[in-house]
Amino acid sequence: MAAVVVILAVAVAVLTLLVLGLLRSHADILRRLHDLDGGLEEGATTRAAAATGGRSGARAAGPRTVSRDEVRTFPQVQAPPEREGFTDSRDLVGVGIDDDALTIRVTGVEHRTLVAFLSGSCLTCQRFWDAFQKPQKLGLPRDVRPVIVTKGPDQESPAAIARVAPAAVPVVMDTSAWEAYDIPGSPYFVLVDGKTGLVQGEGTGIDWDQVKGLLTQIQDDASYAEDLESRRVAKYKADDERERRVDEELLAAGIGPGDPSLYGDGPDDPRLAAHQHAHDHPHDHDEPDERTRA
Amino acid sequence: MRIEAHGIRAELPNGWEGRISRRQPGTLTGRRGGASASTAVLGEDTGPVLHMGNFALPEDRGDFGSGAVDLMGTGHLLVVLVEYGPDSAGTALFPTVSQVPRLTGRMFSSQGLQRVQRGQAGAQRFFTLNGRAFCLYTVVGDQREVGPMATTANDVTRQIQVTAP
């Protein structure tokens, strides 16, 4: 009898271990599925709740904003930089691969410049080095000048760059440009408008077609903005004349742009009275012109 | 911006770009991207070449700016400094000077161009500076602007410094 009890106890213990193992495995599977589904970790949930004022620790249904540290890219593609906006552009100055020194103008010119930050050692860059061998087949707009920037000779092998460098595209070895443009890694592309010096767009991809798509999108956005501007309805002549007449009358009365009386609450506004005494011009306080309340 | 290589230093004004290069011995064009792109020239050993322009300089260009002058127009200026061999230094064609010679508008003409381009004008000065023989070759994109462009070229070449060999 005692032996049976012992055997049963052992059996129960073994079954208990099996059940615990199954439960643990099940929990592990659920956690992995949760991760694949883009779910928030417990800590992140707490942070998100804190950011939203702690309304609820539960995950809201529907789409959500993905923070930068949650972005995952392919191993061969650089993640976006931490900053939010574009950096300032600058001209490029460095050394070439033929024991030469050179400068390239990026700002203060009529054309745009596509600055390609490449490396001689990254595998993905090889596709772009190959693409730049025939710049006429890149499909770039006529006003875009491609320029390749690698890191300086202290960090990049000039011999390796010389083996892959295209003949018709300038190659500048300049580490400081990577810092100035805040480049996260290679390959990376920055499109600079030479007239304004502003960065029109930046990004990367796993091949030239993807980068070309980015450039096309930038071009489309610019064209769309120009189209909107061209379709802007002109102000009616009567409105324009009325505004001019009002401005002239106000200026003649000593009321210029930003005058406090323009933003007062009416004749009872103490600021209006104070301003009135500061001028010797006669204002009609009893019947304030509605134009001054604009 | 400053560029410096092969014993030549140049300060570029805003809006200018430039390059100091030296063709690899035994090659004609210095083209990159493959061995087949080079053409062997036995015995050739060229000196450094400085190119400066107030426009975007193309990659494929010759020592005296061929390839670049084709793109030049009104308002464009190209300054080229080509060094010759040491046997030329101090000879009659290359008089010794203390600084890069100045240019005047009257020195420019279409006959001064290496290859005549409609509407353009060029000027050449040969000299020896610090024991090194050079040719200063300047091209103006619009010959009607030779006066002010000569002044601009002088402002740029005044900043050029050459070290002794």
Interface residues (C-beta under 8 A of the other chain):
Chain A: D91 V93 V95 G96 I97 D98 D99 D100 A101 L102 T103 I104 R105 G108 V109 H111 Q133 R145 A162 V164 A165 P166 A167 A168 V169 P170
Chain B: M1 R2 I3 E4 A5 H6 L12 N14 G15 W16 E17 G18 R19 I20 S21 R22 R23 Q24 G30 R31 R32 G33 A37 A56 P58 E59 D60
